[in-house]
Amino acid sequence: MRGRKKRAYGFKLIEVVVIVLITGILCTVATGMIFYKHYKSTPVTAYANLNNNEYIDEFLQVYSSIIKEYYEDVDQDELIDSAINAMFSYLGDDYSEHLTEKETDELLEKLTGEYKGIGVEIYMNKIIYSVFEESPAEKVGLKENDQIIKINDEDLTGKDNNYVVEQIQKTEGKFKMTVIRDNQEVTVEIEKDKLYIPSVDSRVINSNNQKIGYIDITTFSSTTAKQFEKSLKKLENEEINSLIIDVRSNSGGYLVSAKDIANLFLEKGKLIYSLDEKGKKTDYKDTTITKRGYPIVVLINEYSASASEILTAALKDSYKATIVGKKSYGKGKVQQTLNLKDGSMAKYTTAKWLTPNGKCIDKIGISPDYEVDLQMNEEETEVIDTQLNKAVEILEK
């Protein structure tokens, strides 16, 4: 989707709408998510001591009275949900909330970083835009620009991309898929498999006799660090001189994922971040022997949040990376999650995180070393990625 005109790296705004064939991934996630610990159904430590708690007694008295004596029937599930939502409303914290079972499933699947699918992206008129490495699609020989015309002999003429996604999602076991390639019909037999949700994209930018590595991180799932390390080693095998890490519009994810990526670069003992939990400060440092020394530029924008900001701050303060783009979102809080028996989830803030320099960037953000706005081309049909251009310019020197 990205084109190149001289040194103007850009991406199209028109026509291309990518639909990822990911089973069950139709999720929206709150801006600036970062999760420190994940609880399944294990109660917090204080839960065991609530039997004689006067506040709980008051709540139970009111709850019992409403159930027994209210003049109309009461849905107990909705009543409890309302009570939980009221507690979060009292906190007045944008990042503490009660998620429904559906929202919980969608969020956890996204953060797990895995899905069951065939491993392709499609765009306009059911044309395959990309085929993921080591996916079922690649193994059966599906290729970019193949146009999907049949699934199990069902003619897809007149059907849109969403319909194709739904058919693949609900199909179990092996199924046939027919595509048009070079004006010829090609039919393959394919079966969905468990795959990584791609959260990392990489390539080499050759400019002014320099090999500059580029890695784009779209979210910090539980598999992102592994994907990142694999891409980094591939770039290093191509003998890159420097690296651009792009976390623009990345709203966050698991803190440990950002920490593991920072570990790949920092020297042992360097501070990655600190947590302030009710005034108690705990430092988290690099404990690995792995490190790098080449120049790094990190690209950020106003939608880079939480885990993106943790990685950015760690590389800026403890690696001396250069930051380019726009001031980041400014989310300096950490959440824990508690899965409830009905399938819903309680998500609540437990700490503030601090940069290696001891700053809390909540509602402040990280200011880039070079503030750069994106620009449009003369026809106003394409965004010229002037932020990426600036990063390349810095690393060329």
C-alpha positions in Angstrom: 0.0 0.0 0.0 3.0 2.3 0.4 4.5 3.8 -2.7 7.7 5.6 -3.3 8.4 8.8 -5.4 12.0 9.8 -5.2 12.4 9.9 -1.4 8.8 10.6 -0.6 7.5 7.5 1.1 3.7 7.6 1.1 0.6 5.6 1.3 -2.7 5.8 -0.7 -5.8 7.3 0.9 -8.2 6.2 -1.8 -9.6 2.8 -3.0 -7.7 0.4 -0.8 -9.7 -0.9 2.1 -7.9 -3.9 3.6 -10.0 -6.6 5.2 -8.0 -9.1 7.2 -9.3 -12.6 7.1 -9.0 -13.2 10.9 -11.5 -15.5 12.5 -13.2 -13.7 15.4 -11.2 -10.5 15.1 -13.7 -7.7 14.7 -12.7 -5.8 17.7 -12.4 -2.2 18.8 -10.1 -1.4 21.6 -10.0 1.6 23.8 -7.2 4.1 23.0 -4.1 3.7 25.1 -4.4 0.2 26.5 -1.7 -1.4 28.6 -2.0 -4.4 30.8 0.4 -5.3 33.6 -1.1 -8.5 35.0 -3.9 -10.7 33.7 -6.2 -12.4 36.2 -8.6 -15.2 35.1 -11.1 -15.8 37.8 -8.7 -15.6 40.8 -10.0 -13.1 43.4 -7.7 -10.4 44.7 -6.1 -11.0 48.0 -8.5 -8.9 50.0 -11.5 -10.8 48.7 -11.1 -13.5 51.4 -11.4 -10.9 54.1 -14.7 -9.4 53.0 -17.1 -11.7 54.9 -17.4 -9.3 57.8 -16.9 -6.0 55.9 -19.6 -3.5 56.9 -19.7 -1.9 53.4 -20.3 -5.3 51.8 -23.0 -6.0 54.3 -24.8 -2.7 53.4 -24.6 -3.6 49.7 -25.9 -7.1 50.3 -28.8 -5.7 52.4 -29.9 -3.4 49.6 -29.4 -6.0 46.9 -31.4 -8.6 48.9 -34.2 -6.1 49.6 -34.5 -5.1 45.9 -34.6 -8.7 44.8 -37.2 -9.7 47.3 -39.4 -6.6 47.6 -39.1 -4.4 44.5 -42.6 -4.1 42.9 -41.5 -5.5 39.5 -39.3 -8.4 38.5 -35.6 -7.6 38.5 -33.0 -9.1 36.2 -30.2 -10.0 38.6 -27.5 -10.1 35.9 -28.3 -6.6 34.8 -28.6 -5.4 38.4 -25.1 -6.6 39.3 -23.7 -5.2 36.0 -25.2 -1.9 36.9 -23.6 -2.0 40.3 -20.2 -2.9 38.8 -20.5 -0.1 36.3 -21.4 2.3 39.1 -18.2 1.5 40.9 -16.2 2.3 37.8 -18.2 5.5 37.3 -17.2 6.5 40.8 -13.5 6.1 40.0 -13.7 8.6 37.2 -10.9 6.9 35.4 -11.0 6.7 31.6 -9.2 3.4 31.6 -11.1 1.5 34.3 -14.3 -0.1 33.0 -16.5 -3.2 32.9 -16.4 -5.0 29.5 -19.2 -7.3 28.3 -18.5 -10.9 27.5 -18.3 -10.1 23.8 -16.0 -7.1 24.3 -13.8 -9.3 26.6 -13.5 -12.1 24.0 -12.6 -9.6 21.3 -10.0 -7.8 23.4 -8.4 -11.0 24.7 -8.2 -12.5 21.2 -6.5 -9.4 19.9 -4.0 -9.3 22.8 -3.4 -13.1 22.6 -2.0 -12.3 19.1 -3.3 -15.6 17.6 -6.2 -16.5 15.4 -7.5 -19.4 13.4 -7.6 -18.5 9.7 -6.0 -19.0 6.3 -3.6 -16.1 6.4 -4.5 -13.6 3.7 -5.6 -10.0 3.4 -8.1 -9.0 0.7 -9.1 -5.7 -0.7 -11.3 -4.4 -3.6 -13.5 -7.0 -5.3 -12.1 -10.0 -3.3 -8.6 -9.6 -4.6 -5.8 -11.0 -2.3 -3.6 -8.2 -1.3 -1.0 -10.2 0.7 -0.3 -13.7 1.8 1.2 -14.3 5.3 4.4 -16.2 5.6 4.0 -19.9 6.7 0.2 -19.7 6.5 -2.2 -22.2 5.0 -2.7 -19.9 2.1 1.0 -19.8 1.3 1.4 -23.5 1.6 -1.4 -24.3 -0.9 0.0 -21.7 -3.4 -2.4 -18.7 -3.1 -0.7 -15.6 -4.4 -1.0 -11.8 -4.3 -3.5 -10.5 -6.9 -5.5 -13.8 -7.0 -9.2 -13.0 -7.1 -11.4 -15.2 -5.0 -14.5 -16.3 -7.1 -15.7 -19.5 -5.3 -15.8 -21.2 -1.9 -16.8 -24.8 -2.0 -18.3 -24.3 -5.5 -20.4 -21.4 -4.3 -20.3 -18.6 -6.9 -19.2 -15.4 -5.2 -20.3 -13.1 -8.0 -22.0 -10.1 -6.5 -20.8 -10.9 -3.0 -18.7 -8.4 -1.1 -15.5 -8.9 0.9 -17.4 -9.1 4.2 -19.4 -12.1 2.8 -16.2 -13.8 1.9 -14.7 -13.2 5.4 -17.9 -14.6 7.0 -17.8 -17.8 4.8 -14.2 -18.5 5.7 -14.9 -17.8 9.4 -17.7 -20.3 9.7 -16.2 -23.1 7.5 -14.7 -26.0 9.5 -12.2 -28.5 8.2 -10.9 -28.5 4.6 -12.7 -26.5 2.0 -12.2 -25.6 -1.7 -11.3 -22.1 -2.8 -11.2 -21.1 -6.5 -9.4 -18.0 -7.6 -8.7 -16.3 -11.0 -5.0 -16.0 -11.8 -3.8 -14.8 -15.2 -7.3 -15.3 -16.6 -7.2 -19.0 -15.5 -9.2 -20.6 -12.7 -7.1 -22.2 -10.0 -8.8 -24.3 -7.3 -7.0 -25.2 -4.0 -8.0 -27.3 -1.0 -7.3 -25.4 2.2 -7.9 -25.6 5.9 -7.7 -22.9 8.6 -4.9 -23.1 11.2 -3.7 -21.2 14.2 -1.6 -18.2 13.1 -0.1 -15.1 14.6 -2.1 -12.0 14.1 0.5 -10.0 12.2 1.5 -7.0 14.3 4.9 -6.4 12.8 5.9 -5.4 9.3 9.5 -4.9 8.2 11.7 -4.0 5.2 15.0 -2.5 4.2 15.2 1.0 2.9 18.2 1.6 0.6 19.2 5.2 0.6 22.4 7.1 0.0 24.5 3.9 0.2 22.9 3.1 3.6 20.8 0.0 4.5 18.2 1.3 6.9 16.0 -1.3 8.6 12.3 -0.4 9.1 9.9 -2.2 11.5 6.3 -1.1 12.0 4.5 -2.3 15.2 0.7 -2.1 15.0 -0.1 -3.4 18.5 1.7 -5.0 21.5 0.1 -8.5 21.7 1.6 -11.5 23.5 3.3 -12.5 20.2 4.6 -9.1 19.1 8.0 -9.4 20.7 8.6 -12.8 19.0 7.5 -11.3 15.7 9.7 -8.3 16.2 12.8 -10.3 17.1 12.3 -12.5 14.0 12.0 -9.4 11.8 15.0 -7.7 13.4 17.3 -10.8 12.9 16.2 -10.9 9.2 17.0 -7.3 8.7 20.4 -7.7 10.5 21.2 -10.6 8.2 20.8 -8.1 5.3 23.4 -6.0 7.1 21.4 -2.9 8.0 23.4 0.1 9.3 20.5 1.6 11.4 16.9 1.1 12.3 13.5 2.9 12.2 10.9 1.6 14.7 7.4 2.9 13.7 4.8 3.0 16.5 2.6 5.6 15.0 -1.2 5.0 15.7 -0.2 2.1 18.0 -2.5 2.3 21.0 -0.7 -0.2 23.2 -1.2 -3.6 24.6 0.8 -5.8 27.0 3.6 -4.0 28.9 5.8 -7.2 28.9 5.8 -7.1 25.1 7.2 -3.6 25.0 9.7 -4.6 27.8 10.9 -7.6 25.8 11.5 -5.5 22.7 13.5 -2.9 24.7 15.6 -5.8 26.1 16.8 -6.5 22.6 18.6 -3.1 22.5 19.5 -1.8 25.9 22.6 -2.7 27.9 22.1 -4.9 30.9 21.2 -2.8 34.0 19.7 0.0 32.0 16.3 1.2 33.2 13.3 0.5 31.0 10.5 1.9 33.1 9.3 2.3 36.7 5.9 1.6 38.3 4.4 3.8 41.0 1.8 1.8 42.9 0.2 3.9 45.7 3.5 5.8 46.2 5.7 2.7 46.1 8.2 2.9 43.2 9.6 -0.2 41.6 12.2 -0.1 38.8 12.3 -2.5 35.9 15.7 -2.9 34.3 17.2 -4.8 31.4 18.4 -8.1 32.8 19.6 -9.6 29.5 23.0 -9.7 27.9 21.5 -8.9 24.5 22.2 -5.4 23.2 22.6 -3.4 20.0 24.6 -0.3 19.2 23.5 1.1 15.9 21.5 4.3 15.5 17.7 4.1 16.0 14.9 6.5 15.1 11.4 6.0 16.6 8.4 7.3 14.8 5.5 8.5 16.9 2.3 10.5 16.5 -0.7 11.7 18.6 -2.2 8.2 18.6 0.9 6.4 19.9 -0.1 5.4 23.4 0.9 3.5 26.6 3.1 0.5 25.6 4.2 2.5 22.5 5.2 5.3 24.8 7.0 2.9 27.2 9.1 1.6 24.4 9.7 5.0 23.0 10.8 6.5 26.4 13.1 3.5 27.1 14.8 3.8 23.8 15.0 7.6 24.1 16.3 7.8 27.7 18.3 4.6 27.9 19.5 4.1 24.3 19.7 7.7 23.1 17.3 7.0 20.2 16.0 9.9 18.2 12.3 10.6 18.2 10.5 11.9 15.1 6.8 12.8 14.4 4.2 14.4 16.6 3.7 14.4 20.4 2.4 11.1 21.7 -1.0 10.5 23.3 0.1 10.7 26.9 -1.1 7.6 28.7 0.9 7.0 31.8 -1.3 4.4 33.6 -1.2 0.7 33.9 -4.2 -1.7 34.1 -4.9 -5.1 35.6 -7.8 -7.3 34.4 -10.1 -9.6 36.3 -12.2 -12.1 34.3 -15.6 -12.7 35.9 -17.6 -15.9 36.0 -20.2 -14.6 33.5 -17.5 -14.1 30.9 -17.2 -10.3 31.4 -14.1 -8.5 32.5 -13.2 -5.8 35.0 -10.4 -3.6 33.9 -8.9 -1.1 36.4 -5.9 1.1 36.8 -3.4 0.0 39.4 -0.3 2.1 38.8 1.4 5.0 37.1 4.4 4.2 35.0 7.5 6.5 34.8 10.1 7.0 32.1 13.7 6.1 32.8 14.2 9.8 33.6 11.5 9.5 36.2 8.7 11.4 34.4 5.1 10.6 34.3 3.8 11.4 30.8 0.1 10.9 31.6 -2.0 13.6 29.7 1.4 15.1 28.7 2.9 12.7 26.1 6.4 12.4 24.7 7.6 15.3 22.6 9.7 14.3 19.5 13.2 15.5 18.9 12.0 16.5 15.4 8.3 17.5 15.1 7.2 16.8 11.6 3.7 17.0 10.0 2.5 14.7 7.2 1.9 16.3 3.9 -0.4 15.7 0.9 0.9 15.4 -2.7 -0.2 18.1 -5.3 -3.2 16.0 -6.4 -4.2 15.5 -2.8 -4.6 11.8 -3.4 -1.7 10.5 -1.4 -0.1 11.3 1.9 3.6 11.9 1.6 5.2 10.3 4.7 7.5 13.3 5.6 8.0 11.8 9.0 9.5 8.6 7.6 11.5 10.8 5.2 12.9 12.8 8.1 13.9 9.5 9.9 15.7 8.3 6.7 17.4 11.7 6.4 18.7 11.5 10.0 20.1 8.0 9.5 21.7 8.8 6.2 24.3 11.0 7.9 
